[in-house]
Amino acid sequence: MKLKLHLTPLLILLSLPSFGQPQQYRITWNNNKVGTYETNHIYLDTVRTTTTLQLNYRHDEGTTQAYVRHQFYELSYGALVSVSTDLSVLAGDTTQFIYYTPDSTRAPSYSPSILGPYGLQQLSQRQLNQVGDSIQCLAYSPDHGQAVPLWRTISSYEIILAQKYWIVQDSIPGKRPIESIYNQDFVLYSSIQNSPIGRLNIQPLRPIDSLIQFMSQSYGLKQLPSNIWLPDPKNVNAIQLALTTTNEQNSTINLTDNSFTPLPIDSMKLAQTTASNTWLNTQDLNYFSIADSLTRTLTTPEEIAYQLTLYCRSLDFKHPSLQLLKLARSIELPSRLVHGYYYQHGQWVRKYWVQIGIADEWVIFNPNPHSPISSALYLPLATSDLYTGILPLFDLPMLTSIHTLNYLKDGKAHRISTKQEKIKSPYYENKGLGLQLDIPKGFHITPLDTTRISPLFLVLTSDNSHISFEYITPPILSDNYQTHYLQQWNNASHEITTLKDLKREHYCIKTPHQVIIMIPDGSSFYLIKISGEHREEALSELIKKNLKFKE
């Protein structure tokens, strides 16, 4: 077990936690892979760090398989309470022992407290800030099974993927010094130990698309109903929202379509928005090949970002935002991931989207299939370039409601009234869209599936007829678009006409099976479909007496 004897001094050093995410490492001995190491951290009333070491290597006496698991329990200020160890060298041969520190109840100001991984990390963050800084403390050593003096010094630094890392030397009595590389939060990046039996190297595993498993996890409600349907959402200039969280905390937020979010000025921070990291592998040449073939004839960053967005939206990616992030970074476009809600058809939908650096600011690019909206209707809750880990993407409030208080559209203010008005029955009013109608005789409102994101907002049904109302926002609403849209129901015998009794601008097609009415509304339009045996009678009653639009 010579390898184990030389490896165990590293365990206290490797155990430094990265909050909210497991750290996985590959262990090589003389350039041969011999095992893996994983550390995970949970912060409850105490701090618990779990480390798992697995070894499988050959030596003169045969093959050895070893499994070592440590659980460190520490108080919130870092003093070690206990260490539980499971050690197995042969299958079925497991030894367990527990170490209790004699001074775990001492006050945090008492310096001789024995430190665990969390305490050592916190002490390093507080006192090691530049090359030459050093600390001395008591730390638990799995090799000794007790606390030992530990000397830690920052000997130099190194720039890795645009981030500054400390080169740290750790010394324990009776052991060779260990040189390791840490980020500035003192999470281990790699470590090398030279010994009489060879060179031991610990390096991080970089699983491809390791972020996907976290993005796939359910977090909060996927959509929240809006209290109104917003009219012409492409032209909403600003909106004021009232937010409520699961613990019933309320807040108000203002969103505008002209907000300016600058790119980082610091060159190192800017480089982090194009670099690969533990959670995001953008060095795959396949991504560069795709991005280059899509954009090589384009000249401006806006055109390039838009083309990449269309590509990700056109294919059936499980996480299109992650694909867009990789494609953008593969050609050195600054980009970062955003987690939040955006407005769609009377709902606030929780999704990921991407911000790409254009000129000197961050600009929204949404590769998810969606109806076009103003940038004022994006509610970002968490933003991350992924370089500091994934935790910021999930450290967001759990919302239970998003309520529109007022909004600005085409420069005109609209305040949402909370006054309850008496209405006659049967009657329907959509205050957001400004649509009012007396429900035609013999018709009733059919309940809709509120879990679906759809432009359909009202369905009226009778024994022999059916009326549906949709509110659609296309990418561009032009005369050509309207003509082409209606032509899907049109042929040589069904011309586009207008209705005498409908005063608002509109287009109408009558087919043998249904009547279709398109009513433009800014950059959007209402689409009314009437089908069934008595569709002409239903159309007449709807248009002549009932259908009203209010600005």
Salt bridges, closest charged atoms under 4 A:
ASP86 OD2 - ARG69 NH1 3.69
ASP103 OD2 - ARG106 NH1 3.32
ASP143 OD2 - LYS175 NZ 2.90
ASP170 OD1 - ARG152 NE 2.65
ASP209 OD1 - LYS326 NZ 1.56
ASP292 OD2 - ARG296 NH2 2.86
ASP410 OD2 - LYS409 NZ 3.54
GLU429 OE2 - LYS550 NZ 3.64
ASP438 OD1 - LYS424 NZ 3.66
GLU470 OE2 - LYS529 NZ 3.55
ASP521 OD1 - ARG504 NH2 2.89
GLU533 OE2 - HIS534 NE2 3.82
GLU536 OE1 - LYS510 NZ 3.55
